[in-house]
Amino acid sequence: MTIDDTTLIPVVKSVLQSVGIRHFVRNEGTHDLIGYMRFSPGAHNPLLGIPQLMVEPDRAREARELLAEIEQTGG
């Protein structure tokens, strides 16, 4: 799952942690590397990489179901 709205990263991580799904957000640290994104909520810098959520393969379906509402709201 690509996380276009970076302000949702903590929400996504919290939801997955609450049910014990191991996860990793690729490019999480680079979306705000130069401070630019800090002043643009929901923005990302395509040059530094769009954050992507990675989860355990055997729990991917469960993660999709849990995060479906977040995805529908534009996250």
Residue pairs with C-beta under 8 A, 6 or more apart in sequence:
1 52
1 53
1 63
1 64
1 67
1 71
2 50
2 51
2 52
2 53
3 9
3 12
3 25
3 50
3 51
3 52
3 53
3 75
4 42
4 44
4 50
4 74
4 75
5 41
5 42
5 74
5 75
6 31
6 32
6 37
6 41
6 42
6 43
6 44
6 51
7 41
7 42
8 70
8 75
9 25
9 28
9 51
11 70
11 75
12 23
12 25
12 53
12 67
12 70
12 75
13 23
13 25
15 66
15 67
15 70
16 23
16 55
16 63
16 66
16 67
17 23
19 62
19 66
21 55
21 56
21 59
21 62
21 63
21 66
22 55
22 56
22 59
23 53
23 54
23 55
23 56
23 63
24 53
24 54
24 55
25 51
25 52
25 53
25 54
26 49
26 51
26 52
26 53
26 54
27 48
27 49
27 50
27 51
27 52
28 51
30 45
30 48
30 49
31 37
31 44
31 45
31 48
31 49
31 50
31 51
32 38
33 45
33 48
34 45
36 45
37 43
37 44
37 45
44 50
44 51
53 63
53 67
55 63
67 75
